[in-house]
Amino acid sequence: MANRREFLQTLVAAAAATSLPIQQALAGADARSTDSSRLPWKNWSGSQLSHPAARLAPATVADLQEQVRSANGTIRAVGSGHSFSPLVPTDDTLISLNRLSGLLSHDDDRQQATIGAGTRLGQLGEPLEAVNQALINMPDIDQQTLAGSLATATHGTGAGLQCLSANIVALSLVTAAGDRVHCSPAHNPELFQAARVGLGALGIVTDVTLQNTRPYRLKRVSEWMPIEDILATAQDTADRYRNFEFFYIPFSGMGLHDTHELTEEPLSSTGRFDQNDGARDLQTIRDLISWSSTLRRQVLKGILKTIDREVKVASSWRNYTSNRNVRFNEMEYHLPREDGLKALQEVREVVERHFPEVFFPFEVRFIKGDDIWLSPFHRRDTLSIAVHRYFEEDYRPLFQAVEPIFRKYGGRPHWGKLNSLSGRDFAQLYPHWEDFKTVRRDMDPEGRFLNSYLRELFA
Ligand SMILES: Cc1cc2nc3c(=O)[nH]c(=O)nc-3n(C[C@H](O)[C@H](O)[C@H](O)COP(=O)(O)OP(=O)(O)OC[C@H]3O[C@@H](n4cnc5c(N)ncnc54)[C@H](O)[C@@H]3O)c2cc1C
């Protein structure tokens, strides 16, 4: 038997192997450009496409300022392209800050660090540890850039932990006029409120000062259980553990219960299992499910129950994230915590009634509320539900079927993930929407940082 990550990855691969060929309309729906004489830019899942006339990677902030002043047309910042929503695509100028990265300075007393905006989260663990600091929480993967993560309110899980943007103490950005502006709660406070989750719509962030904590060790325990057992105690478990999330495998009745706790225990990990064993199991499941949904449930349940409980004790930054080698498209909505499990039940019913082809797990996480204008966690503790489709399948029928459930409960979509909301919809979900628009207009009166998606939202 494989361990759980290998199992999940192989499960997705098996799902892909059984799926119908993709309708190319999917990519076409999101494509913003047809100019094939230029090098295409695509996001991680391949669902967003554009053909930028210029791709810039300034080596200094002064270079960046000059490039912004002299750029033609729309200017969009890009991180590592891990957003599913059309935030990045432009056929004009794309600017990457991957050369403006690394730990720039730190304040030991305050446990704060100033970091280049283009730094990937995965490049932060060691340098922060070297100055006796660590990030307070992390998402599922660490390939995103810091600025990209913050721009979309990227989050991990933990009912007592906020999204990454809530840990920003100060940041600097280059405006549409090419000026460099600094903001913090004391200095340009309105800009600070807007820029903590800014969607790249206010300017190009060059560096960020983060509130960190002392390095810590986490014990992670992952275990397959009947989903009804997980659901029965989920709210209590979320309050009991520092980090708690769970996954549900549709049609299996089984979920993965995943917790992290602070620990002083020695570093350790359960052994790795032979990946090929998991692949063989999945081959068998795939054959079975093609003709019997009852057998599918029984077989999946039988196999998942036999997967060993995994325990890993490691430095925090080595114990949050994993590799996602199998590509997918994703919709994630952030719901009032008290309504989240009801919504999950409805999503499960819709999927298990109408979408027998879905294999991908639903992911459920908990996030503490904050006060950031465009944070989806604005003033409410949250339960987030994510649904996925393999990247070569048409995600639209599934996402169109579950989105009304999320909306019925007042859900706010993850800024980096797929949704169908308009500017008018967002205005109803965010009490500071107009404040954000005002600050945005002041920073960028000509709309140089707006691509067609953002123009629809903010114009
Ligand atoms: C496999 C996978 C796993 C994921 N896991 C999680 C997860 O666990 N939790 C979660 O919350 N999200 C998750 N996400 C979503 C992801 O964290 C966000 O979409 C994030 O924004 C991606 O960061 P990026 O560096 O790729 O930014 P991009 O997608 O390239 O850009 C995102 C936004 O940031 C802006 N931006 C980038 N750099 C700058 C800059 N210097 N100045 C101003 N604006 C800038 C862009 O203009 C754009 O608006 C996941 C995505 C994938 C593909």
The ligand as a Tripos MOL2 file, in Angstrom:
@<TRIPOS>MOLECULE
LIG
   53    58     1     0     0
SMALL
NO_CHARGES

@<TRIPOS>ATOM
      1 C1         -1.2520   23.3850   -6.4410 C.3       1 LIG1
      2 C2         -1.7780   24.6030   -5.7710 C.ar      1 LIG1
      3 C3         -1.9520   24.5940   -4.4040 C.ar      1 LIG1
      4 C4         -2.4550   25.7330   -3.7550 C.ar      1 LIG1
      5 N1         -2.6220   25.6820   -2.4050 N.ar      1 LIG1
      6 C5         -3.1720   26.7480   -1.7730 C.ar      1 LIG1
      7 C6         -3.3940   26.7240   -0.3870 C.ar      1 LIG1
      8 O1         -3.0780   25.7560    0.3120 O.2       1 LIG1
      9 N2         -3.9830   27.8210    0.1790 N.ar      1 LIG1
     10 C7         -4.3560   28.9030   -0.5490 C.ar      1 LIG1
     11 O2         -4.9000   29.8470    0.0120 O.2       1 LIG1
     12 N3         -4.1300   28.9630   -1.8770 N.ar      1 LIG1
     13 C8         -3.5380   27.9160   -2.4920 C.ar      1 LIG1
     14 N4         -3.2980   27.9880   -3.8350 N.ar      1 LIG1
     15 C9         -3.5750   29.2600   -4.5460 C.3       1 LIG1
     16 C10        -2.3310   30.1550   -4.5390 C.3       1 LIG1
     17 O3         -1.7540   30.2380   -3.2530 O.3       1 LIG1
     18 C11        -2.6970   31.5750   -4.9480 C.3       1 LIG1
     19 O4         -3.3800   31.5750   -6.1620 O.3       1 LIG1
     20 C12        -1.4760   32.4980   -5.0330 C.3       1 LIG1
     21 O5         -1.8990   33.7810   -5.3680 O.3       1 LIG1
     22 C13        -0.4610   32.0480   -6.0530 C.3       1 LIG1
     23 O6          0.7340   32.7960   -5.8950 O.3       1 LIG1
     24 P1          1.6610   33.0790   -7.1580 P.3       1 LIG1
     25 O7          2.9930   33.5210   -6.6590 O.co2     1 LIG1
     26 O8          1.6150   31.9380   -8.0790 O.co2     1 LIG1
     27 O9          0.9200   34.3390   -7.7760 O.3       1 LIG1
     28 P2          0.2650   34.5070   -9.2300 P.3       1 LIG1
     29 O10        -0.7920   33.4970   -9.3710 O.co2     1 LIG1
     30 O11         1.3090   34.5930  -10.2510 O.co2     1 LIG1
     31 O12        -0.4110   35.9400   -9.0240 O.3       1 LIG1
     32 C14        -1.4640   36.0880   -8.1040 C.3       1 LIG1
     33 C15        -1.7640   37.5720   -7.8970 C.3       1 LIG1
     34 O13        -0.6470   38.1800   -7.2520 O.3       1 LIG1
     35 C16        -0.2880   39.3590   -7.9500 C.3       1 LIG1
     36 N5          1.1420   39.5870   -7.7530 N.ar      1 LIG1
     37 C17         2.1600   38.7130   -7.9190 C.ar      1 LIG1
     38 N6          3.3250   39.3530   -7.6430 N.ar      1 LIG1
     39 C18         3.0280   40.6130   -7.2930 C.ar      1 LIG1
     40 C19         3.7930   41.7640   -6.9050 C.ar      1 LIG1
     41 N7          5.1270   41.7350   -6.8010 N.pl3     1 LIG1
     42 N8          3.1230   42.9150   -6.6400 N.ar      1 LIG1
     43 C20         1.7770   42.9770   -6.7190 C.ar      1 LIG1
     44 N9          1.0190   41.9340   -7.0760 N.ar      1 LIG1
     45 C21         1.6350   40.7650   -7.3560 C.ar      1 LIG1
     46 C22        -0.6500   39.0440   -9.3950 C.3       1 LIG1
     47 O14        -0.7700   40.2260  -10.1580 O.3       1 LIG1
     48 C23        -1.9780   38.3410   -9.1960 C.3       1 LIG1
     49 O15        -3.0020   39.2770   -9.0110 O.3       1 LIG1
     50 C24        -2.7870   26.8860   -4.5140 C.ar      1 LIG1
     51 C25        -2.6080   26.8970   -5.9000 C.ar      1 LIG1
     52 C26        -2.1070   25.7620   -6.5230 C.ar      1 LIG1
     53 C27        -1.9240   25.7740   -8.0140 C.3       1 LIG1
@<TRIPOS>BOND
     1     1     2 1
     2     2     3 ar
     3     2    52 ar
     4     3     4 ar
     5     4     5 ar
     6     4    50 ar
     7     5     6 ar
     8     6     7 ar
     9     6    13 1
    10     7     8 2
    11     7     9 ar
    12     9    10 ar
    13    10    11 2
    14    10    12 ar
    15    12    13 ar
    16    13    14 ar
    17    14    15 1
    18    14    50 ar
    19    15    16 1
    20    16    17 1
    21    16    18 1
    22    18    19 1
    23    18    20 1
    24    20    21 1
    25    20    22 1
    26    22    23 1
    27    23    24 1
    28    24    25 2
    29    24    26 1
    30    24    27 1
    31    27    28 1
    32    28    29 2
    33    28    30 1
    34    28    31 1
    35    31    32 1
    36    32    33 1
    37    33    34 1
    38    33    48 1
    39    34    35 1
    40    35    36 1
    41    35    46 1
    42    36    37 ar
    43    36    45 ar
    44    37    38 ar
    45    38    39 ar
    46    39    40 ar
    47    39    45 ar
    48    40    41 1
    49    40    42 ar
    50    42    43 ar
    51    43    44 ar
    52    44    45 ar
    53    46    47 1
    54    46    48 1
    55    48    49 1
    56    50    51 ar
    57    51    52 ar
    58    52    53 1
@<TRIPOS>SUBSTRUCTURE
     1 LIG1         1 GROUP 0 **** ****
